[in-house]
């Protein structure tokens, strides 16, 4: 017999539950006590029948709620796992960025050190050249030679010689 046929032939769940309430209310009290005397078998039969007559939709609704709760739990776990993964990716990326920054700083420092050495050598060469120019006297220029100052213009000789020292 199907559930639908059973529902049409017998009272529905609500009627059965109301009969249980009526039985409890109408149950005789024990003498000198507030305890009531119930027919256990009759009461259990009514409750079992009421459970069997619960609508199929109610069972389906319970199943649906249970399934939805499981999905929510699964989604929550997925979200937690995604958050853990994103934290790990961010930490890895930050570590990689730190490593690359240190490598770039080391590379720049090496290039600057090399440039510093070249500059120091150049400075020493310039200083040695200037020192040599200070120590070595200019040969006396003969009148009429190329680069010789005109006669009577002794001041211009000093200006030409020290002209290179103006900047330093």
C-alpha positions in Angstrom: 0.0 0.0 0.0 1.5 3.4 -1.0 1.8 6.3 1.3 -1.0 8.2 -0.6 -3.4 5.3 -0.2 -2.6 5.0 3.4 -3.2 8.7 4.0 -6.7 8.5 2.4 -7.8 5.5 4.4 -6.6 6.4 7.8 -6.5 9.6 9.8 -3.5 11.9 9.1 -0.6 12.5 11.5 -2.2 15.6 13.2 -5.4 13.6 14.1 -3.3 10.8 15.5 -1.2 13.2 17.6 -4.4 14.9 18.9 -5.7 11.4 20.0 -2.5 10.9 22.0 -2.9 14.2 23.7 -6.6 13.3 24.5 -5.5 9.9 25.9 -3.0 11.6 28.2 -5.5 14.3 29.3 -8.3 11.7 29.9 -6.0 9.2 31.7 -7.2 8.3 35.2 -5.0 9.5 38.1 -3.5 7.1 40.5 -5.1 7.2 43.9 -3.5 9.8 46.2 -1.1 10.9 43.5 -0.9 13.3 40.5 0.6 10.5 38.3 -1.7 9.3 35.6 -2.2 5.8 34.4 -1.8 5.3 30.7 -2.2 2.4 28.4 1.4 2.1 27.1 0.7 -0.2 24.2 -2.2 1.9 22.8 -0.1 5.1 23.2 2.9 3.6 21.5 0.8 2.3 18.6 -0.7 5.7 18.0 2.8 7.4 18.1 4.3 4.8 15.7 1.4 5.2 13.3 1.8 9.0 13.4 5.5 8.6 12.6 4.7 6.4 9.7 2.2 8.9 8.4 4.5 11.8 8.4 4.3 13.4 5.0 7.0 12.3 2.5 7.7 16.0 1.9 8.8 16.3 5.5 11.3 13.5 5.1 12.5 15.0 1.9 12.9 18.4 3.6 15.0 16.8 6.4 17.1 15.1 3.8 17.5 18.3 1.9 18.5 20.3 5.0 21.0 17.6 5.9 22.5 17.7 2.4 22.6 21.5 2.3 24.3 21.5 5.7 27.0 19.1 4.4 27.5 21.3 1.3 27.9 24.4 3.5 30.5 22.5 5.6 32.3 21.4 2.4 32.3 25.0 1.0 33.6 26.3 4.4 36.4 23.8 4.2 37.1 24.8 0.6 37.3 28.4 1.6 39.6 27.6 4.5 41.9 25.6 2.2 41.8 28.4 -0.4 42.8 30.9 2.3 45.6 28.7 3.5 46.8 28.3 -0.1 46.6 32.1 -0.8 48.6 32.8 2.4 51.3 30.4 1.4 51.5 31.8 -2.1 51.7 35.4 -0.7 54.5 34.3 1.7 56.4 32.6 -1.1 56.0 35.7 -3.4 57.2 38.0 -0.6 60.2 35.7 0.1 61.0 35.6 -3.7 60.7 39.5 -3.8 63.1 39.8 -0.8 65.6 37.4 -2.5 65.4 39.3 -5.8 65.9 42.6 -4.1 68.9 41.4 -2.2 70.4 40.0 -5.4 69.8 43.3 -7.2 71.4 45.2 -4.3 74.4 42.9 -4.4 74.7 43.3 -8.2 74.5 47.1 -7.9 77.0 47.1 -5.1 79.5 45.0 -7.1 79.1 47.3 -10.1 79.6 50.4 -8.0 82.7 48.9 -6.3 84.2 48.2 -9.8 83.3 51.7 -10.9 84.9 53.1 -7.7 88.1 51.2 -8.4 88.2 52.5 -12.0 87.5 56.1 -10.7 90.3 55.8 -8.0 92.8 54.6 -10.7 91.7 57.5 -13.0 92.0 60.0 -10.1 95.5 58.7 -9.3 96.5 59.0 -13.0 95.1 62.5 -13.1 96.9 63.5 -9.9 100.2 62.0 -11.1 99.9 63.9 -14.4 99.2 67.1 -12.6 102.1 66.5 -10.2 104.3 65.9 -13.2 103.1 69.1 -14.8 103.9 71.1 -11.6 107.4 69.6 -11.3 108.5 69.7 -14.9 109.3 73.3 -16.1 108.2 74.4 -19.5 111.0 74.7 -22.0 111.8 78.3 -22.8 109.9 79.2 -25.9 111.9 80.9 -28.6 110.5 83.9 -30.2 108.6 83.0 -33.3 108.0 79.4 -32.3 104.6 78.0 -32.4 102.8 78.6 -29.1 105.4 81.2 -28.0 103.9 84.3 -26.5 104.6 87.6 -28.2 107.5 89.6 -26.9 106.7 91.9 -24.1 103.6 90.0 -22.9 105.1 88.1 -19.9 101.8 88.1 -18.1 100.1 86.1 -20.7 102.7 83.2 -20.2 101.5 82.8 -16.6 97.9 82.8 -17.6 98.4 80.2 -20.3 100.4 77.9 -18.0 98.0 78.1 -15.0 94.8 78.2 -17.1 94.4 74.4 -16.6 94.4 74.8 -12.8 91.4 77.1 -12.6 88.9 74.2 -12.2 90.8 72.3 -9.5 
